[in-house]
Structure formats: C-alpha cells, structure tokens
Amino acid sequence: MKETILLTGATSDIGCEIYKNLIDTYDIVLMARDPKKVTNIYSNVPYQNVVYANLEEPENTKQILYEHLNNNDIIINHFIHCAGLLQLEGIKSITYKNQIRIFNVNLFSAIQIIQVLLNKKNRPFFSTISFISSLWSIRGTKGNSIYASSKGSLNSLCINLAVELAPKIRVNSILPGAIITNMSKESFVEKNIEEVNKDYLLGLGSTSDIAGIIKFIISKEARWITGQNIIVDGGKSCK
C-alpha cells in the first residue's frame, strides 16, 4: 500500500514537478485554491484528491483540511509545504495587509496544517515534514525583506520542530537558489538571465532539481537527516 503525501502549492511550477516526480511512488493529496487552475495544470497528469483552500486564511484552511481528511478517511504520512507568496516591494512601502498575506501563506498556514496532521488519529503514521524555503532567507537582496523573513521563520520552525517531534517525525527545509518559475520571473525582470546564470557555479536550477531532493529527503534512505536547512543553489552560496 502506498504512503500518502499532502502537497501545498500544487499549482506552482515546483509543486507540479514534485507531483509528477512522486506520483508513481506515493498517493498525493493536492492542496490548492483554484479548481480551474488545477484542471488546466493537471490536464495531462492524472490526479485523484484535491483539498481546495485559501492559505491566506490559515484558520479556515485548518478546518477545511480536518474535515476533508476525516470525511474521506485519509491518513497523511508526509507533508510538503511548497506554497509560497512572493511580493517584491521595499520595506518602506509594503502594507501591513500584504505583510500578513505573505506570512499567512508561507508560514502560518503550514503551522495550522501540521496541527491537523498531529491529531491522535494521524500522528502514528506521520513521518516527514518538508518545507520549500528560499536561499534568500539567508542571503540579502533588495525589496525582498518580508518574503525572506517569512522563509527564514520557516527555517527556524524546521529546526525547532525537528527537536519537538523526534524521533518519529523528521523535519527538513529546502532552500533553492534561482529557479525560473512563473512566480520568480519578476525577480529577473531587471537582470539579464545570462548574467544571473554566471552567479551559479552549476548554472540556474530547474524545478526537477528541487523535486529530486524532496524525493530523497522523504525517503527511508534519508532516515538520519532531520532539522536541516538544505541549500540547493548550484553553488551560488560558495561565492
């Protein structure tokens, strides 16, 4: 019998790649906001189970997920938090409303989901939590303070949860460098892609690079890895 993954950010480029990389090995419950987007993105990829929720509303998300899992008698073995909200804006001008939106999606929704998965029924089967963070959580860049802060908080959550939930549940955070996705395109508007590429010893990354490390980190082969913020950046942080 296959183990089951709960995957947020199911309609993101990285989320979809993770799904395609893992669906032959695991059952996957997708978590997304827009049914039309799910239908369009997964038109050529079979999917069976979707939880529709807006992660900008973490408490509602928690209730929706709890009811969905209970009503459908679903047990979750692995949680991958791939959802992310990126808004490039200077600290002087970003509104409080947008600050909260970013933290709700990137951090607080993950906490609410984990609380659901730690309930008495699911916890005995729950074994890994994986966060998709960002290299920018540990490297500075203009206009990125709130997004980077939210991802830095996710890294801290990873380390502390690893201690709190050991030895049964492993928790790790993946920090990707530059990957061209629909969400990150905005980051490269003012730069020549070739120039950005030169900053990386191995060139810019692809969504498959992140999907590959996720596949490993939730596997039994990674049984001795927990509490780690794993940089996957093609060597940029070496420079």
N, C-alpha and C positions, 0 to 999 in steps of 0.2 A: 504494500500500500504506500502511495506517495505521501511525503510530507507536504504541508501546505504553507505557502508564503502569503503574507499580506503586504502589498506593494502600493505605497502612496506615490503621487506624481506619475500616475500610469499613462498620462497623455503627453508627458515630456519626452524629448528625444532619448535621454538616458534611460528613463523609465521603460519606454517601449523596447529599447535594446536589451535591458535586463530581462524583461518578459520573454523575448524571443530566445535569449540565451539559456533560460532556465525552465521553460515550459515543458521540455521533454523529460525533465527530471523531477519536477515538482508540480503540484496543483497550485494555482496562483489566484488569489482574490485581489482584484484590482480595486483601487480607491481613486475616484475621480469626481469632478464636479459636473462636467458637461456630457450628457448622453450622446449628443450629436458628434462631439469630438471623438469620443470613444469609438463610435460606429465608423467614423471616417478613418481614424488611425489604424484600427484593427480590422479593416475590411478584408484584408488578405491574411489575417492571422486569427486562428480560432481562439475564442475566449468564452468562458462559461459563467464567471461570477464577478459581479461588479457592485461595490458599495458606492452610492452617489452621495457625496457630502462636500460641503464648502469648508475647507480647512481654515478659512479666515474666521470661522465661528467654532472654536475648539470644543466648547461645551456641547453644542448641537452635534458636532462630529462624534463625540464620545457616546452620546445617546443613540445616534443612528447606527454606529458600529456595534454597540452592545446588543441592540435589538436584532440586527441582521445576523450576527453570529449565533445568537440564541435561537432565533426563529428557524434558521437553516441548519442548526446542529453542526456548526463548523468549529473545528479546533485549529488554531494557528500555531505552527512550530517556529516560524521565522518572520520577523518584521523588518522590512526595508523601507526606511523613510527617505524617499527620493524627491518628494515635493519640495519646491523652493520658489520663493518670490524674490526676484531681483529688481531693484529700482535704483538706478544711478542718479544720485542727487546730493548736492552739497549739504553739509550739516546745518548750514545757516538757513536753508530754505525748506528742508523736508518737514512736512507737517506731523504733528503727533498722531493723527489718524493713520498716516502711511507708515509711521514707525510701528504702530500696533499691528497693522496688517502684516508687515514683514515678519515680526516676531511671532504672530499667531500661526502663520503658515510654516515658518522654518523651525520653530522651537516648541511653542505651547501645544500645538496640535499633536506633535509627537508624544509629548508627556501624557496628554489625555488618552491617546491610543494605547500607550504602554500600560496605563492604569487599567484599561479594559482587559488587556491580554494577561494581566497578572491576577485576574479573578480566580477564585477557587477551582472552577471547572477547567480553565485553560492552562493555568500555570504549570501543572505537572508535565505538560507536553511542550512547553515553550523553551526554546534552546538558544536562539540568537537574535540580537538586535543590531542592525547595521544602519548607520546614518550616512547620507551623502552630504558632506560638508563642502568646503572650498579651500583652496590654497590661500585665498585672500583673507581667511580667518586668522592667518599668522603672518601675512605679508601686506604691507600698506599700499594703498592706491587711492587716488583722488575720487571723491564722490561715492565712496563705497562703504562709508563708516557704519551705517545701520545694518546693511546686509551682512557685512563682515562680522559685526558684533553678534548678530543672531547666530551665525555659523560658529563663531568662537564659543558661544554659550552651548551650542550643540556638542562641541568637542569636550567641554567641561562636564556636560551631562554624561557623555560616554564614559569618561574616566571614573566618575563617582558611581554611576550605575553598575559598572563592572565590579566595583567593590561590594556594593549593596546586594547584587543579585548572584554573585559567585557562590558555589561553583557550578550551579545548574545552568545559568544563562550567561552566555558570552556577549559582550557589547563592544563594538568597534565603530570607528568613524573613518570614512574615506575622504581625503582632501584632494580633489582633482585640480590640476592646473588648467591651462587654457584648452578648452574643447569647443569647437564651433557647433553651437546648437541654436535653435530658434530663440532661446532666452538670452544667450551670450552674445549674439550678433551685435547688439547695441554697444557692447564693450569695445568692439573693434572698429566702430564707425570712423574714429579719428586716426586710426593707425592703418598702415599698410600691412596686410596679412603676412607678407613675406618677411617684413621686419620683425613682427611678433614671433614668427616661426624661428627666427635666429636666436631668440632668447632661450629656446629649449634645446638641450643637447640632443634630444631624440626627435625634435620637431613637435608640432602641435598634436594633441591626442585626439582620439576618436571615442565615440560612445562605447564601442566594443572593448576598449581598454578598461573602462570602468566596470562594464558588465562582467568581464573576465575576473577581475579582482573580487567582485561581490560573490561570484560563483565559488571561488576558492574560500573566501572568508566565512561563508556559512556552512561549508562542508566539514565533515569529520576530520579531514586532513589538517584543518586549522584548529583542532581541539585545544591547543595550548596557547592560543592567541586571544587575548581579551584586554580591554582598556586601552587600546592603541588608536592613536590618530595617525593613520597611514597615508603618507604623502604619495600621490601618484601623479607626477608632473613632468615626466620626460626629462628630468634633471635640472629644471629651472632653479630649484632651491639650492643647487650646488654652486651656483654662480654668485 
